[in-house]
Amino acid sequence: MLTIHTADLLIPGDGWSPLPGGAVLVEGRQIAAVEVYEELAAANPTARVRRWPGVLTPGLVNPYGPELLEQSYHPDPREDLGSEPLTGEALESLDMTDTRWGASARRGVQRMLAHGVVAVRGELRRPAVIDAVHRSGLTIEHRFTDPEGRPSLTPGSFATPLLPHGEATFAIFETAELTTCVATVIKGRLLHRRR
């Protein structure tokens, strides 16, 4: 099935010029075309259309994969442990089994998707965490140097640019400041949508 995703502004990334009223035509897991919406819609009249407010960009990469998924615990709302990730002594006081690490990673990944993240950097070592990341569709990238600063869910850079024949992996934000993510798509699958 063909799907057209369109927004007020499309930023393809990698130095390509922004495209007002731009859209991507998604076929399965790949981008079939990147054009102005009207041209894509005219050439593909049977395609499903998803109109988004704001800015469509490549997905984002979070450089803190191990720090956020293997050195932090993302509490279940039913645990009465708060809503922020637990680290340090708070983490050490928990009985962390493989099952609990996997559940924490799934919640952490959901939080990342809600920030437009499509990939994390850094070597993950816990099988339950690696499994949770792979099942979500996030990509794990190699990290050559440790990032500076405190780990944050706010991502650092764009992932692969939006080009024909590339993976249909992107995010939509309310504004060009990329602070509020509206939706995250990985390999053609809508994995996060702001309510």
Buried (B, 14 or more C-beta within 10 A) or exposed (E): EBBBBBBBBBBBBEEEEEBEBBBBBBBEEBBBBBBBBEEBBEEBEEBEBBEBEBBBBBBBBBBBBBBBBBBBBBBEEEEEBEEEBBBEEBBEEBEEEEEBBBBBBBBBBBBBBBBBBBBBBBEBEBEBBBBBBEEBBBBBBEBEEEBEEEBBBBBBEBBBBBBEEBBBBBBBBBEEEBEBBBBBBBBBEEBBBEE
